[in-house]
Amino acid sequence: MAKRGKKYQDAVKQYDRAELYDAQPALELVCKLAHAKFDETVEAHFRLGVDGRHADQQVRGAIVLPNGTGKTVKVLVFAKGDKAHEAEAAGADYVGAEELANKIRT
């Protein structure tokens, strides 16, 4: 059996593995037991009692992260004339044609 650290052993003493916690007390317990120097993550599993083989029981969804993914998106458009003006009006970061392609190559 692997030897565990003091912080881990102290954390194990503070919860009961046999008990099923509701969401709010479980989250509070997780926050209380966190001891890493970085933001820790939590993985949750749910038994929904659905059969994914049936189309009317498919579970799908999407969430929006509160601070996004941290990545910024830049839009580059290859266009000439009126389409270039439309792209600029729509908010494209870079608009051009051959000169833009040459700039990318170098």
N, C-alpha and C positions, 0 to 999 in steps of 0.2 A: 504494500500500500504506500502511495506517495505521501511524503511529508508535506504538510500545508503550513503556510505562514500564520503568524499571530492574528493579523487582521482578518484573514479568512476564517480562522477558528472562532474568533469573536462574533463574526457575522453569522455563522452557522448556528450559534447558540441563541440568536435572537429571533429565530423563526421556527415554525413547526412544519416539517415536510408533509406530514399527514393531513394537515388542515388545508381546506380549500378557501382561499381568500377571495373576497369580492374585489372588483376593479379598483375602487378608491383606496381601501386599506393596503392592497398589494402594491399600488404605485407609491404610496407613502413609505411602505417598508423598503421598496427598492431604492428610493431616494435616500432613505436613512442609512442603508447599508453600503451605499456607493463609497468607494475609497480611492479610486484611481485619480490620477492627476489630469485626466482628459475627460471629455464628455462621453459617458458610457451609453450603450444602447440597450434596449429591451426588445425581446422578441416575444410576440404574443401568438397563441394558437387558439382557434375557436372551432368548436364542433357545431356546425350549423344544421346538420341533419338533412342535407339536400343531396339529391342524386344528380351529379353533373352530366349524366348521359341524357337527361331530359332537357329540352330547350327551355321549358318554362321554369326550370330550377337552376339556371345558370346564375352564378354569383360573380358580378363584375362591378368594378367601381374605380373611381379615380379620386385622388386627393390633391390639394394644393399645399405645398409646404409653406410654412409661415414666412420664411426668408428665401424662398426659391432654392435652387441648387447651388447658388454661388457663382454660376457661370453667366457671362454676358454673351449675347448673340449679336453678331454683326452680319448685316445683309449686304451682299455684293450683287449688282445687277449689270449684265451686259445688254445694253440697249442703245439705240440711236433715236434722235428726233423726238417725236411726241411721247414715245414710250419711255425715253430717258426722263422727260419731265414728269411723267406719271409716277415713275419709280421714286424720284426725289420727293415728290409730294406725298407719297405713301410712307416715306420715312427711311428709305434705303440709305445705308451708311456710305456706300461707294457706288457710283454709277459711271459707266463709260463703255467704250467699245474696244477697238484695236489698241489704243493707247493704254488702256487698263490691262489688257492681256500682255502687252510688252512689259509693263511695270511688274506684273506678277512673275514673268519669266526671269527677270533680273534679280 
